[in-house]
């Protein structure tokens, strides 16, 4: 499916971006802003991390395994 999407968009200006890249390399956001041709600003998340609450809520549910899954390819 990915290969087909890349083939379909090969003549279209695009950028391939993975969430993991943004998390590991904060300069990726600068690259995205450059690609979009928008002014560079310091982007910050206002999301509050509540990992303890999430783990507690998912403990014992069918979704608990997602907390420990390894999505690396």
N, C-alpha and C positions, 0 to 999 in steps of 0.2 A: 504494500500500500504506500509506504514511504517512497519507494523507488518510482512508482507511478506518479505520485504528487510532484516529485522533483522533475520528472520528465515533462509533465504538463506545464510546469512553471519555469522551465529552463530559459524561455525567452522573456520572462518577466523579472523585473528587478525585485530581488527578495534577499532575505537573510535567514539563515538557519540558527535558531537560538534554543538552547535547552535550559530549563529551570536550574539545573545543577550548575551550569556555567555561570549563571548570575550569582548564585549563592557562593561559589568558590572563587569567583573573580569579579570583584566589584567594578572593574574597568569595563566590563561587558556593557553596562548601562550607558557608558559614554559612547561605545561603539554603536549601540542602538540609536541613541540620539543623533549621532552623526549620520547614520543610515537614513533616519527619518527627516534629516535636514531641519531639525528643531534646535533652538538655543540649548546649550548645555546648562543644566541646573543640577544641583546636588539632590538626588532623589533619596528620600528616606521613607521607610514604612512606618505607619502609625499603628500597625497591628501590635497588639499586646500578646506576648508569649505566655501561654498558660499550659505548658506541657504537662505539669502535674495533674491539673484538672482533666486534661484530655486522657491521660493514661488511666486515671481513676474511673472516668466515665466509660471507657472502652473495656476495662478489665472484666473478663468473663463473658464477653460478647463475641459473636462470630467475627467482629471487626478488629479484635485485639491483635490478630496476627499482622495486620497492616503496619502496626507500630514497629515491628521487628523485621519487616520484609526488606530484602536487598534488591533494589531496582536497577542495579548496574548491569550494563549489557556487555 
